[in-house]
Amino acid sequence: MTSTQSAETDAVDSTERVTLTDLEGTPHARVFEGEPQTIRLTLAAGDSIAPHQHPDRQIVLHLLEGSLAVTLGENEHELEAGEVVRFDGDQYVSPTALEDSVALLVLAPRADAEE
């Protein structure tokens, strides 16, 4: 076996797979341990998360179901299922569910935060 084959096998062996509906915890459920942080967010219609920050993180939010009003800093963005938004975690974020909603969030360390 060559070193290339070994590396490919190691990569396949370290693959993690989950079903979001099997995760426990609301409104947040950690999808995977470690980096980047991956979270399933579940909010019932009318529920919201208080304004907060994720310093030194770049956030990707993929809305899987429902609709959200997401306040980023002083701006509000309405998202529908299927939309994806990326933003800097240093600003305040506060999502509010306009209807029952499920989103997948990836919180990755900002590249410039590691310098």
ABEGO torsion letter per residue (X at the ends): XBAAAAAAAAAAAABBBBBAAABBEOABBBABBEOBBBBBBBBBBGBBBBBBBBBGBBBBBBBABEBBBBBBEABBBBBBBGBBBBBBAABBBBBBBABBBBBBBBBBBBAAAAX
